[in-house]
Amino acid sequence: MKNRRSFSHLALFAKLHAALTAERSRGRDDRGQTTAEYALVLLGAAGIAVLLVGWATKSGAIGALFDAVLDGVVGRVK
C-alpha cells in the first residue's frame, strides 16, 4: 500500500511540475528576439556607413586618405 501511495504522489508531483513549467514558459516566448535585435543593429551600422561614405565622398576625404597612405608607403620604401 505504501508503494502505491508514493507512486501516486510521484505522479501527482510530475503532473504539477509539468503544468507549472508549461504555464511559466508560455508567457515568456521570445524566440526570434535576438535575430530582430541583430537585424536592427545591422541596419543602424549600414545607415552610419552610408552617411560616412557620403560625407567622405563629398569632402574629398577619401582622396586625401589615399594620398596620405601612398605618401607614407613611398616614404618608407625610399
ZIMO-V553466 format. One record per residue. N is the residue number from 1. RES is the residue in one small letter. PSI is psi as a letter, one per 30 degrees, with the letter a starting at -180 (none if undefined). Layout:
n: <N | N>
res: <RES | RES>
psi: <PSI | PSI>
//
This chain:
n: <1 | 2 | 3 | 4 | 5 | 6 | 7 | 8 | 9 | 10 | 11 | 12 | 13 | 14 | 15 | 16 | 17 | 18 | 19 | 20 | 21 | 22 | 23 | 24 | 25 | 26 | 27 | 28 | 29 | 30 | 31 | 32 | 33 | 34 | 35 | 36 | 37 | 38 | 39 | 40 | 41 | 42 | 43 | 44 | 45 | 46 | 47 | 48 | 49 | 50 | 51 | 52 | 53 | 54 | 55 | 56 | 57 | 58 | 59 | 60 | 61 | 62 | 63 | 64 | 65 | 66 | 67 | 68 | 69 | 70 | 71 | 72 | 73 | 74 | 75 | 76 | 77 | 78>
res: <m | k | n | r | r | s | f | s | h | l | a | l | f | a | k | l | h | a | a | l | t | a | e | r | s | r | g | r | d | d | r | g | q | t | t | a | e | y | a | l | v | l | l | g | a | a | g | i | a | v | l | l | v | g | w | a | t | k | s | g | a | i | g | a | l | f | d | a | v | l | d | g | v | v | g | r | v | k>
psi: <e | e | e | e | e | e | e | e | e | e | e | e | e | e | e | e | e | e | e | e | e | e | e | e | f | e | f | h | j | h | k | f | e | e | e | e | e | e | e | e | e | e | e | e | e | e | e | e | e | e | e | e | e | e | e | e | e | e | f | g | e | e | e | e | e | e | e | e | e | e | e | e | e | e | e | f | e | none>
//
